[in-house]
Amino acid sequence: MSFINGIIELGPTVMMPIIFFILSLIFRVKIAQGFKAAMLVGIGFVGINLVIGLLLDTLGPAAEAMVQRFNLNLTVVDPGWPVGATIGWGTPIVPFVVFGAIILNVVLLLLKLTKTVNIDIFNYWHFMLTGGVVYAVTNSIVISVVSALLHFLIAIIIADLTAKRIQEQYDLKGVSFAHATSAIYVPIGIVMNWIIERIPGLNKVKASPEEITKRYGVMGEPLTLGTILGILLGLLAGLPLADVVTLGIKVAAVMVLLPAMINILVQGLEIVREAAEVLLKKKFPDREFYIGLDTALLVGNPAVLATGLLLIPGALLLAIILPGNKVLPFVDLASLVFLLPMAAPFLKRNLVRLFLTGMVIVTFVLYAGTSISSYYTKAAEMVNVTLPENVQSATGLSNLVGGATTPLGWLIIEISKLF
């Protein structure tokens, strides 16, 4: 357990360069080129984390101000994904799930049932969170491990099925995303797109970033969209004028900088991917493999980022009007962007379709969070979670971004109650 924790504590900015350097050696890349590839991946992750950190640090206070301004009185508080990650990595099931997931992935590869080599171990917490809440329900390691691995299995299946479309839409090659939160919302995106295609008028609305830029010129570019959305959020939060303008500029900076950081990472990824493709085609001429990565590579898309920003006030509105909801969206408001990146290609990266789908997803998340809050709170208590100061008075806990409140996670938890 301490060995696993030691690896996780290194973080992706250290572990991903090490993993990619080892992969480069396995795929016979020259040492100098392998070092370059590994460092580009590491630098890319540093840049992505810095920019996403800027986004979360910038939007967090605005989101909290919005909550206070609307005077929402809901009893189940969202303490954010870090609490979910702590639960995921804190229960007794961790070593069984980590090694179980790795073994399951290898077996699926050997049986030709998957093409994804999932190296995104840092996001294992998404499906381990589901297992952690199941453990709080059943107190059974066996049921909890099976639950977590089932969640992982379905995520890796979705990763395979979505890989080609995502590679095409995001201009990435040889990758997939077995992200146990984002992946689970792909079916919802497909169904929503099917419904919208059959609604006269709405099906004619063209709102991809390219179409917006083509129609409105500079007013439709990511930096302008970021400025406008940042200012809008600042006004809704009731911030002073100077803070409103600052928020607009910082959000615009994220819209411009995040794709640039992703491009750096992709340069390193391409060196290893091309070498892997050559070697694997020689060894396995009838096989194709994908490298499973973090959806952080996808959230830099302007359509995804813009929709994530729009969902902040949208989620608060839903929390107010949905009958029976007890969840107060709070810390994870700034992380809503991670719900949509894998569904976006199936919604034509259309901001209108993405926003409507996002509202449907958030509706489910709020009700799922309300349903499992007592068990989520118990799971947090079991691992001695230290809550952020601004949510320590909460009577119940849940979160917006994490495996437990996805449709699959919720269903697994509900079924576990039978045991």
C-alpha positions as a printed NumPy array, in Angstrom:
array([[  0.   ,   0.   ,   0.   ],
       [  2.79 ,   2.444,   0.896],
       [  4.523,   1.591,  -2.392],
       [  1.38 ,   2.437,  -4.365],
       [  0.878,   5.666,  -2.41 ],
       [  4.497,   6.583,  -3.067],
       [  3.982,   6.219,  -6.8  ],
       [  0.754,   8.226,  -6.768],
       [  2.3  ,  11.015,  -4.7  ],
       [  4.886,  11.577,  -7.44 ],
       [  2.044,  12.885,  -9.587],
       [  1.637,  12.769, -13.38 ],
       [  4.279,  15.424, -13.989],
       [  6.932,  13.009, -12.669],
       [  5.431,   9.621, -13.426],
       [  4.32 ,  10.294, -17.012],
       [  7.843,  11.213, -18.233],
       [  9.191,   8.066, -16.523],
       [  6.486,   5.908, -18.103],
       [  7.018,   7.422, -21.539],
       [ 10.794,   7.076, -21.319],
       [ 10.376,   3.372, -20.462],
       [  7.877,   3.01 , -23.336],
       [ 10.301,   4.717, -25.717],
       [ 13.021,   2.204, -24.781],
       [ 10.586,  -0.702, -25.2  ],
       [  9.663,   0.596, -28.653],
       [ 13.352,   1.039, -29.566],
       [ 13.454,   4.814, -29.743],
       [ 17.   ,   6.183, -29.509],
       [ 17.837,   7.222, -25.956],
       [ 18.221,  10.91 , -26.852],
       [ 14.887,  10.953, -28.694],
       [ 13.264,   8.984, -25.901],
       [ 14.505,  11.515, -23.369],
       [ 13.153,  14.346, -25.514],
       [  9.779,  12.62 , -25.852],
       [  9.563,  11.955, -22.106],
       [ 10.484,  15.53 , -21.2  ],
       [  8.015,  17.009, -23.697],
       [  5.273,  14.881, -22.141],
       [  6.361,  15.99 , -18.666],
       [  6.573,  19.65 , -19.657],
       [  3.187,  19.354, -21.33 ],
       [  1.644,  17.933, -18.163],
       [  3.249,  20.679, -16.071],
       [  1.786,  23.273, -18.432],
       [ -1.645,  21.639, -18.499],
       [ -1.731,  21.38 , -14.695],
       [ -0.657,  24.999, -14.328],
       [ -3.321,  26.254, -16.726],
       [ -6.068,  24.038, -15.289],
       [ -4.94 ,  25.141, -11.832],
       [ -5.312,  28.751, -12.982],
       [ -8.806,  27.938, -14.242],
       [ -9.888,  26.243, -11.014],
       [ -8.269,  28.869,  -8.769],
       [ -9.893,  31.639, -10.819],
       [-13.359,  30.148, -11.075],
       [-13.483,  28.678,  -7.55 ],
       [-13.988,  31.98 ,  -5.683],
       [-16.439,  33.174,  -8.347],
       [-18.452,  29.965,  -8.024],
       [-18.467,  30.236,  -4.224],
       [-19.581,  33.867,  -4.459],
       [-22.384,  32.777,  -6.786],
       [-23.547,  30.142,  -4.287],
       [-23.582,  32.691,  -1.466],
       [-25.31 ,  35.291,  -3.616],
       [-28.125,  32.899,  -4.523],
       [-28.413,  31.979,  -0.806],
       [-28.868,  28.295,  -1.546],
       [-29.861,  26.193,   1.459],
       [-29.182,  22.595,   0.505],
       [-28.048,  19.978,   3.002],
       [-25.645,  17.868,   0.886],
       [-22.52 ,  19.802,  -0.056],
       [-20.081,  19.063,  -2.885],
       [-16.555,  19.24 ,  -1.356],
       [-14.86 ,  18.71 ,  -4.722],
       [-13.053,  15.987,  -6.612],
       [ -9.994,  15.98 ,  -4.26 ],
       [-12.224,  14.498,  -1.555],
       [-13.469,  11.913,  -4.053],
       [ -9.874,  11.071,  -4.976],
       [ -8.979,  10.713,  -1.295],
       [-11.824,   8.234,  -0.814],
       [-10.798,   6.399,  -3.972],
       [ -7.206,   5.994,  -2.848],
       [ -7.99 ,   5.572,   0.856],
       [-10.083,   2.422,   1.333],
       [ -8.758,  -1.121,   1.925],
       [ -9.713,  -2.168,  -1.621],
       [ -6.947,  -0.088,  -3.264],
       [ -4.192,  -2.718,  -3.769],
       [ -6.694,  -5.301,  -5.029],
       [ -8.288,  -2.858,  -7.475],
       [ -5.015,  -1.354,  -8.762],
       [ -3.373,  -4.686,  -9.513],
       [ -6.707,  -6.144, -10.575],
       [ -7.211,  -3.37 , -13.141],
       [ -3.684,  -3.807, -14.525],
       [ -4.116,  -7.594, -14.781],
       [ -7.585,  -7.186, -16.34 ],
       [ -6.178,  -4.785, -18.934],
       [ -3.357,  -7.228, -19.802],
       [ -5.777, -10.159, -20.086],
       [ -8.084,  -8.157, -22.363],
       [ -5.101,  -7.249, -24.544],
       [ -3.93 , -10.877, -24.756],
       [ -7.44 , -12.031, -25.666],
       [ -7.718,  -9.247, -28.285],
       [-10.754,  -7.851, -26.484],
       [ -9.296,  -4.358, -26.167],
       [ -6.84 ,  -2.141, -28.009],
       [ -6.273,   0.206, -25.056],
       [ -3.105,   0.059, -22.968],
       [ -4.316,   2.222, -20.093],
       [ -1.385,   4.031, -18.427],
       [ -3.562,   6.686, -16.775],
       [ -3.185,   5.216, -13.278],
       [ -3.702,   8.586, -11.59 ],
       [ -7.354,   8.571, -12.635],
       [ -7.985,   5.097, -11.241],
       [ -9.593,   6.971,  -8.36 ],
       [-12.709,   7.55 , -10.486],
       [-13.72 ,   3.89 , -10.495],
       [-12.113,   3.219,  -7.106],
       [-14.428,   5.913,  -5.702],
       [-17.366,   3.793,  -6.84 ],
       [-15.758,   0.81 ,  -5.117],
       [-15.088,   2.912,  -2.008],
       [-18.737,   3.939,  -1.676],
       [-19.806,   0.324,  -2.268],
       [-17.446,  -0.643,   0.569],
       [-19.252,   1.855,   2.81 ],
       [-22.547,   0.187,   1.843],
       [-21.523,  -3.482,   2.1  ],
       [-18.331,  -3.586,   4.18 ],
       [-17.272,  -6.303,   1.732],
       [-13.881,  -6.093,   0.016],
       [-14.901,  -8.701,  -2.574],
       [-18.091,  -6.899,  -3.658],
       [-16.301,  -3.535,  -3.641],
       [-13.386,  -4.772,  -5.765],
       [-15.741,  -6.426,  -8.254],
       [-17.78 ,  -3.207,  -8.425],
       [-14.731,  -1.05 ,  -9.105],
       [-13.348,  -3.437, -11.741],
       [-16.742,  -3.629, -13.467],
       [-16.722,   0.172, -13.702],
       [-13.178,   0.047, -15.099],
       [-14.107,  -2.657, -17.618],
       [-16.999,  -0.645, -19.035],
       [-14.829,   2.489, -19.203],
       [-12.162,   0.642, -21.195],
       [-14.806,  -0.749, -23.573],
       [-16.085,   2.778, -24.174],
       [-12.484,   3.938, -24.661],
       [-12.086,   1.46 , -27.518],
       [-15.429,   2.296, -29.112],
       [-14.861,   6.068, -29.007],
       [-11.151,   6.152, -29.885],
       [-11.46 ,   6.716, -33.641],
       [-14.022,   9.511, -33.363],
       [-12.081,  11.254, -30.61 ],
       [ -8.78 ,  10.937, -32.474],
       [-10.37 ,  12.496, -35.542],
       [-12.188,  15.326, -33.762],
       [ -9.278,  16.303, -31.503],
       [ -6.537,  15.664, -34.075],
       [ -4.835,  13.033, -31.909],
       [ -3.431,   9.712, -33.061],
       [ -3.079,   6.357, -31.361],
       [ -4.753,   7.311, -28.074],
       [ -7.935,   6.503, -26.181],
       [ -9.481,   7.578, -22.877],
       [-10.654,   5.015, -20.317],
       [-11.759,   7.824, -18.013],
       [-14.326,   6.306, -15.658],
       [-16.271,   9.567, -15.357],
       [-16.115,  11.228, -18.79 ],
       [-16.52 ,   7.924, -20.676],
       [-19.777,   7.049, -18.942],
       [-21.469,  10.172, -20.312],
       [-20.772,   9.277, -23.957],
       [-24.027,   7.258, -24.325],
       [-25.973,  10.244, -22.969],
       [-24.277,  12.466, -25.55 ],
       [-25.188,  10.047, -28.356],
       [-28.832,   9.854, -27.243],
       [-29.082,  13.637, -26.835],
       [-27.64 ,  14.202, -30.3  ],
       [-30.187,  11.719, -31.735],
       [-33.018,  13.611, -30.031],
       [-31.782,  17.052, -31.117],
       [-31.443,  15.87 , -34.725],
       [-35.203,  15.259, -34.673],
       [-36.242,  18.642, -33.256],
       [-37.06 ,  21.086, -36.086],
       [-35.151,  24.341, -35.816],
       [-32.839,  23.156, -33.055],
       [-31.27 ,  20.631, -35.415],
       [-30.296,  23.482, -37.761],
       [-28.395,  25.511, -35.176],
       [-24.694,  25.532, -36.046],
       [-22.54 ,  26.405, -33.07 ],
       [-19.165,  24.678, -33.289],
       [-16.156,  26.922, -32.542],
       [-15.208,  26.895, -36.249],
       [-18.713,  27.937, -37.339],
       [-18.903,  30.657, -34.689],
       [-15.521,  32.043, -35.764],
       [-16.526,  31.875, -39.418],
       [-19.722,  33.818, -38.739],
       [-18.493,  36.327, -36.164],
       [-14.767,  36.614, -36.908],
       [-12.661,  37.663, -33.922],
       [-15.81 ,  37.811, -31.772],
       [-16.107,  34.048, -32.12 ],
       [-12.476,  33.194, -31.368],
       [-11.622,  31.342, -28.126],
       [ -9.947,  34.376, -26.546],
       [-13.073,  36.484, -27.106],
       [-15.421,  33.728, -25.935],
       [-13.275,  33.299, -22.832],
       [-13.359,  37.016, -22.086],
       [-17.127,  37.237, -22.509],
       [-17.852,  34.128, -20.44 ],
       [-15.434,  35.179, -17.697],
       [-17.05 ,  38.601, -17.44 ],
       [-20.527,  37.01 , -17.418],
       [-19.565,  34.7  , -14.551],
       [-18.037,  37.611, -12.65 ],
       [-21.234,  39.63 , -13.007],
       [-23.385,  36.681, -11.887],
       [-21.114,  36.296,  -8.854],
       [-21.546,  39.986,  -8.023],
       [-17.797,  40.626,  -8.018],
       [-16.335,  44.16 ,  -8.049],
       [-15.755,  45.572, -11.532],
       [-11.977,  45.14 , -11.369],
       [-12.382,  41.48 , -10.394],
       [-14.921,  40.958, -13.184],
       [-12.456,  42.25 , -15.79 ],
       [ -9.608,  40.216, -14.261],
       [-11.757,  37.079, -14.391],
       [-12.505,  37.726, -18.059],
       [ -8.816,  38.066, -18.917],
       [ -7.806,  34.975, -16.933],
       [-10.486,  32.812, -18.522],
       [ -9.395,  34.094, -21.949],
       [ -5.814,  33.167, -21.028],
       [ -6.922,  29.616, -20.194],
       [ -8.766,  29.32 , -23.523],
       [ -5.576,  30.275, -25.39 ],
       [ -2.874,  28.661, -23.231],
       [ -4.402,  25.239, -22.589],
       [ -4.386,  24.131, -26.268],
       [ -0.772,  25.341, -26.538],
       [  0.275,  23.227, -23.538],
       [ -1.549,  20.207, -24.966],
       [  0.337,  20.64 , -28.249],
       [  3.655,  20.39 , -26.374],
       [  2.579,  17.133, -24.747],
       [  1.365,  15.757, -28.086],
       [  4.797,  16.391, -29.641],
       [  6.346,  14.007, -27.114],
       [  3.481,  11.558, -27.476],
       [  3.939,  11.446, -31.258],
       [  7.602,  10.372, -30.983],
       [  6.657,   7.329, -28.898],
       [  3.435,   6.615, -30.809],
       [  5.18 ,   6.505, -34.2  ],
       [  7.905,   4.177, -32.907],
       [  5.275,   1.972, -31.236],
       [  3.236,   1.802, -34.435],
       [  6.25 ,   0.631, -36.478],
       [  7.329,  -2.028, -33.965],
       [  3.846,  -3.319, -33.157],
       [  2.934,  -3.661, -36.836],
       [  5.985,  -5.889, -37.267],
       [  5.198,  -8.   , -34.2  ],
       [  1.396,  -7.927, -34.505],
       [  0.488,  -7.101, -38.128],
       [ -3.217,  -7.707, -37.467],
       [ -3.424,  -5.636, -34.261],
       [ -3.906,  -1.979, -33.406],
       [ -3.143,  -0.492, -30.012],
       [ -4.132,   2.746, -28.267],
       [ -2.367,   4.479, -25.37 ],
       [ -4.937,   5.26 , -22.672],
       [ -4.461,   8.815, -21.377],
       [ -6.076,  11.484, -19.186],
       [ -8.978,  13.554, -20.573],
       [ -7.019,  16.639, -19.535],
       [ -5.736,  16.419, -23.128],
       [ -9.276,  17.071, -24.365],
       [-10.583,  19.86 , -22.139],
       [ -8.572,  22.494, -24.006],
       [-11.04 ,  22.32 , -26.899],
       [-12.852,  25.702, -27.053],
       [-16.3  ,  24.071, -27.283],
       [-15.656,  21.919, -24.206],
       [-14.146,  24.761, -22.169],
       [-16.88 ,  27.236, -23.077],
       [-19.619,  24.754, -22.211],
       [-17.962,  23.938, -18.894],
       [-18.061,  27.631, -18.008],
       [-21.731,  27.961, -18.998],
       [-22.606,  24.957, -16.85 ],
       [-21.531,  26.761, -13.661],
       [-24.615,  29.004, -13.469],
       [-26.61 ,  26.232, -15.159],
       [-25.793,  23.77 , -12.368],
       [-26.774,  26.309,  -9.703],
       [-30.066,  26.969, -11.468],
       [-30.814,  23.239, -11.598],
       [-29.959,  22.876,  -7.896],
       [-32.58 ,  25.513,  -7.127],
       [-35.43 ,  24.291,  -9.325],
       [-35.108,  20.483,  -9.28 ],
       [-37.664,  19.005,  -6.863],
       [-36.116,  16.654,  -4.314],
       [-32.529,  17.708,  -4.96 ],
       [-30.435,  18.128,  -1.816],
       [-26.981,  18.631,  -3.39 ],
       [-25.383,  22.05 ,  -3.287],
       [-22.952,  22.371,  -6.239],
       [-19.884,  24.017,  -4.804],
       [-16.193,  23.138,  -5.094],
       [-16.599,  21.012,  -8.243],
       [-18.405,  23.777, -10.142],
       [-15.084,  24.793, -11.664],
       [-14.438,  21.173, -12.729],
       [-17.668,  20.602, -14.664],
       [-15.648,  20.873, -17.876],
       [-14.436,  17.289, -17.256],
       [-17.939,  15.869, -17.726],
       [-18.13 ,  16.578, -21.453],
       [-14.87 ,  16.08 , -23.403],
       [-15.53 ,  12.49 , -24.514],
       [-19.163,  13.175, -25.445],
       [-18.316,  16.331, -27.418],
       [-17.36 ,  14.609, -30.715],
       [-20.738,  12.847, -30.743],
       [-22.47 ,  16.216, -30.34 ],
       [-20.556,  17.757, -33.267],
       [-18.718,  19.977, -30.727],
       [-21.811,  22.177, -30.996],
       [-22.046,  24.532, -28.   ],
       [-25.86 ,  24.427, -27.934],
       [-25.965,  20.631, -28.034],
       [-23.159,  20.389, -25.511],
       [-24.876,  22.764, -23.081],
       [-28.231,  20.964, -23.289],
       [-26.482,  17.624, -22.796],
       [-24.469,  19.073, -19.919],
       [-27.677,  20.191, -18.207],
       [-29.116,  16.673, -18.551],
       [-25.905,  15.191, -17.127],
       [-25.829,  17.642, -14.199],
       [-29.486,  16.857, -13.474],
       [-28.618,  13.185, -13.15 ],
       [-25.512,  13.952, -11.07 ],
       [-27.534,  16.036,  -8.593],
       [-30.133,  13.313,  -8.117],
       [-27.476,  10.587,  -7.93 ],
       [-25.583,  12.647,  -5.362],
       [-28.749,  13.088,  -3.322],
       [-29.404,   9.331,  -3.487],
       [-25.947,   8.152,  -2.346],
       [-25.014,  11.043,  -0.036],
       [-25.289,   9.064,   3.23 ],
       [-22.962,   6.344,   1.914],
       [-20.599,   8.87 ,   0.317],
       [-20.404,  10.678,   3.671],
       [-19.719,   7.37 ,   5.442],
       [-16.957,   6.563,   2.941],
       [-15.371,   9.967,   3.578],
       [-15.489,   9.378,   7.33 ],
       [-13.934,   5.912,   6.922],
       [-10.814,   7.361,   5.281],
       [-10.632,  10.353,   7.652],
       [-11.104,  12.925,   4.923],
       [-10.161,  16.464,   5.866],
       [-12.813,  18.711,   4.38 ],
       [-12.088,  22.14 ,   2.931],
       [-12.809,  24.869,   5.483],
       [-15.674,  26.278,   3.429],
       [-17.669,  23.01 ,   3.556],
       [-16.896,  21.736,   7.071],
       [-20.416,  22.552,   8.264],
       [-22.004,  20.214,   5.717],
       [-24.468,  17.617,   7.016],
       [-23.948,  15.345,   4.001],
       [-21.443,  14.996,   1.159],
       [-21.404,  14.1  ,  -2.505],
       [-19.517,  15.319,  -5.559],
       [-20.207,  16.395,  -9.127],
       [-17.122,  15.01 , -10.883],
       [-16.295,  11.409, -10.04 ],
       [-17.299,   7.849, -10.83 ],
       [-19.813,   7.409,  -8.003],
       [-22.319,   9.937,  -9.388],
       [-22.189,   8.74 , -12.992],
       [-25.181,   6.639, -14.144],
       [-22.993,   3.508, -13.996],
       [-21.508,   4.303, -10.597],
       [-24.919,   5.098,  -9.119],
       [-26.421,   1.889, -10.551],
       [-23.577,  -0.23 ,  -9.146],
       [-23.969,   1.379,  -5.712],
       [-27.745,   0.854,  -5.755],
       [-27.353,  -2.811,  -6.711],
       [-24.77 ,  -3.282,  -3.948],
       [-27.451,  -2.367,  -1.388],
       [-29.044,  -5.741,  -2.148],
       [-26.026,  -7.412,  -0.572]])
